[in-house]
Amino acid sequence: MTVDQSIPSEGPYYSLRVADVIRETADACSLILDVPDELKSTFRYEAGQFLTFRMSVAGKRLVRCYSLASSPVTESVHKVTVKRVDEGRVSNQVNDAVEVGTVLDVMKPAGVFCLQGPAAETPVVLFSGGSGITPVISIIKTALATTQRPLRLLYANRDSGSIIFRAELDALVAAHPDRLQVEHSLDDRDGFVDIARAKRFVGATTDADFYICGPGPFMDVAEAALAELGAPAQQIFIERFESPDDLPLGEATPADAEGGIPVTVVLDGKSTEIICGPGESILQAARRAGLEPPFACEEAYCGCCMAQVKEGEVEMTMNDGGIDQGQIDQGWVLTCQGVPKTATKVEYPD
């Protein structure tokens, strides 16, 4: 895989070689990426952030975000972990076909699900389900190394064989028995985590910083439990990623032409004319028209949906770090937040 050389040297994609593949469980593997010296500063990251990957699957370019499971403080490598998803095109290809030496297209680290207040004494309570452990373990390792804060993790999985990083978590508990507690919840043994179970886990520690990452229903339970306990909303941090594999494409129906703005979308080398309704983002209109542009968070911080404005004017309603000023100056926009102001042409990177 190669990066289109027409893309500016600062991004959005860089070519990184896979230095190692670690089989974590029967359906999850970790990729160790070789970041060359000249890209070390570009790929500097905070605990809890993710990398965005572009891969070619069955002739389509697909974009997915995977969290860094390594710690920027205690480890010199960049490690992402990918769990197989039923009918997941990218996750299955990673687990089946990526090997040492494979070159992947990768965006620089992004995301706001990061360790807060590294010097604070506030306890840290973490809820993780399945592969949601990836950013959580990065936060745990970093907090243990840089603070004296006590940490408690509730980690839910289908069964014991599904526990990612079990040996690593056990080693962390053994090294920090007075600061780290890990409670495993297994669906086949304990049933699904419910609100009562989550509330019991939190106990009286309602003044903690809370981190939640995992499947949607699991996160909903954790959020509901914290709301019932009266935990401060500003101390609750949530990472949500919805894979396009799991989301239906919109029906190919045109927007009401009245008040709409024409947009030419260049995707996979093909130009398609769409209409953006009043206040509608380019991403929304493109999906409604039956296109499959790259996206992940839809909250302006992952950078997956980045495209370059070739003609016209596009206004971004929000930018939460998904794109930097240098890229904006070169015409890049986040299409999840990009609302056309005039007839426009945007081009997604090849």
Phi, psi and omega in degrees: 000137180232159178267136177299120185289352176283347178284139180306150186298336180274006174141188010275345183247146176232150179269119178236137179271143175280118182272334180199152174235123182248124178277108184277313177218184180297335183233025178211140176224156176252141175252127172263121185261138177271106179261112183294160185305321184290348179249006182303315182290323179298322184260020171294139186218167175254152179302127180105350181279174185227167173246147179253128184246142172243124182228153176261120181230119179051041176082001178247142173271120181240148182239132177220154178250133177228132184287150175280124179266351177278166177254134179290348183262320187257351183227147181264356182256162172255114182239126172243150182237131186239122178260136180299135177244139177306122181062017178284115186293312182283314183299323178290321179294320178300313183289332185264329193236335182287134182219174177304130181099343176299136178256126183244150175271122189225135171276159178294160183303146179210173176117153183242006178277072190239159176300125182262148172051064186300339181264359185286159176263359183302133176298158179239124178241127187236138174244125180222141176230130177057229182286357172297353178290341189299307177287333183293318181291329175297317178296317181299310182299320182290318179296321178296324184278334189244353181222177173249018186288139173284144183230141176225133183237129167256117187239116184256138177214166179297313184203178185295330180288349182266358185285109177281139178065029182301312182296321180293318177296318178300319180293322178294319177296318180296325180281335183226059186296336181273352185237336184239126173238134178237125177245119180269138174237120182249126183302320184285347180251318188249353188078177180289146175296128176246179184298319181299317179296316180297320179294320178297323180295317179293318181061228183271002185275057184276356179262011183284171162271128185249135178236132184228127176206128180165195178299152184309308181300323178296315180294324178299319179297313180298316178299316181296320179297316180294323178296317179294329179278351180076026178296139181299128183301326182288352178251016178247122184240129189231135175248119179240127170229128175246120181287136173303339175300332186258359185249133179288142172287148177293156177291147183281072179243138181287152174284161174302120184296332181292121181082356179275163181238129180288137179226130172265121180253122176258112184223129182057032178078002182248135179266133178228132178270126177231170175240126174269123176290168181305122179076001182278139178283159178298320179298314179301314182294321181294318179292321178298329180278003177093004177279164181233068178286158180289142174193164176213285191281328185058021181234020169075020179232353182267333180081000183301323190269017184298135174218161182255131179281118180264330178213149174087193185229130179234133179252129176270127181283338180200151173214109184253041177097001181288344182211139183261171187296325178298319178290322177300318180297334180267008173097005180280143177223158170272113186289342176291340180242358186274118178249120182290140177257338177222175172305132195223153170231126177237149182230124175281148182294144178288000000 
